[in-house]
Amino acid sequence: MGRAANKDKELKLFQGLFHCLWNEPEKQQVMEYASNWLNKRFVLAGAPST
């Protein structure tokens, strides 16, 4: 990860899961984590600012 150009990066390990995270029984946990990460960094066009 050190060579990735963007400074805003995060490594999250999901123990016991394999390479296709959205096909795991815990996919809801994975998708919620990814969604929260993205929502903290991006604002939807037209969304009211807080």
C-alpha positions in Angstrom: 0.0 0.0 0.0 2.9 2.3 0.5 3.4 2.9 -3.2 -0.2 3.8 -3.9 -0.3 7.5 -5.1 -3.3 8.6 -3.0 -2.6 9.3 0.6 -6.3 8.5 1.6 -6.2 4.7 1.8 -7.1 2.1 4.3 -6.5 -1.6 4.7 -9.4 -3.5 6.2 -8.9 -7.2 6.8 -12.0 -9.4 7.1 -10.8 -12.5 8.9 -12.0 -15.8 7.5 -13.3 -14.3 4.2 -11.9 -15.1 0.8 -11.2 -13.0 -2.4 -14.8 -12.5 -3.5 -16.1 -10.6 -0.5 -19.6 -9.8 -1.9 -20.3 -13.6 -2.2 -19.5 -14.3 1.4 -22.2 -14.9 4.1 -20.9 -11.7 5.7 -21.3 -9.6 2.5 -23.7 -7.1 4.3 -20.8 -6.3 6.7 -18.4 -5.8 3.8 -20.8 -3.7 1.8 -21.7 -1.5 4.8 -18.0 -0.9 5.5 -17.3 0.0 1.9 -20.3 2.3 1.7 -19.4 4.1 4.9 -15.8 4.6 3.7 -17.0 6.1 0.4 -19.7 8.2 2.0 -17.1 9.9 4.3 -15.1 10.9 1.3 -17.5 11.8 -1.5 -20.5 14.1 -1.6 -23.4 13.3 -4.0 -24.1 16.0 -6.6 -27.1 18.0 -5.5 -27.0 16.8 -1.9 -27.4 19.5 0.8 -24.2 20.2 2.6 -24.0 19.7 6.3 
